[in-house]
Amino acid sequence: MLPPALPRRFIGSKVLPTDRISSHFSKIHDEVLEHLMHLPGAKVTVRVDIEVSVPDGIPDDKQRVIKENATSLKFSAAEFEG
């Protein structure tokens, strides 16, 4: 009898509280990613999704700065919606 096959993928998702985002992400790195990244042959992809709603709209000057920063940081997608 063969032993049961081990899982080959891990997929996780979490909404981070907006206070102390970096410390929450650091904890995810330390307590989850570190264990996965050191597995032989592991191919790890970390994706960051940002969703913001502003009732009165996002001013033009903020849009410009955010778009420039997102471009500089090489975001694969960065859009504003009506």
N, C-alpha and C positions, 0 to 999 in steps of 0.2 A: 504494500500500500504506500502510495506517494504522500509526502507531507502536503498540507494545503499550500497553494500558491500564495506568495507574499504580495501585498499590494505594490503596484509599480508607480503610482501617482499620488500626490497629495495636492488638494486644492483647498484653500482657506480664504475666508472673507471676513472682514471686520470693519465696522464703522468706528472711527476714532473720535473721541470727544475733542472738541476744538481747544480746550484748555490743555496746555502741555503736550501738543501733538508729537513733538520730537521725543519726549520721554516715553510716550506710549509706543511709538514706532521702534524705539530702541529696545524696549522690552520684548516686542515681537521678534526683533532680530536676535536678541540674546536667547530667548526661550524656545523659539521655533526654527527660525532660519538657520541658525548656527548648526543645529542637529542635522538638518537636511543638506546643507551645503557641503558637509564633510563626508557624505555617503559616496562610495566609489561610483564614478560615472554620472553623478547627479547633474542634471541641467536645470538650473533654477532661474525662473523668471519672476520678477516682482513688478507688479503693475500698480500705479497710483492713479486712482480716479478722483477727480475733484468736482463737486457739484455745489454751486452756490446760487441761492435765490435772494434777490434784493427787491423788496416791495416797491421802492421808489425808483428803481433802475440804477444801473452802474454808469457814473459820469464818464464823459469822453476822455478826460485826462487819466482816469484810473484804467479805462480800457486800453489806452495806448501803453501805459507803463506795464500792465499785466501782459499784454500781447508781446511787447518787446522782451520782457523777462522770460516768458514761456518759450519764445523763439531762441533766446540765448541759452536756455536750459535744454534745448532740443526736444521739447514736447512733441510727441507724434500727432497730437490733436490739441487744439486750444481754440474754442469758439465762444462767442457770445450769442445768446438767443433773445428774441423778443418776448 
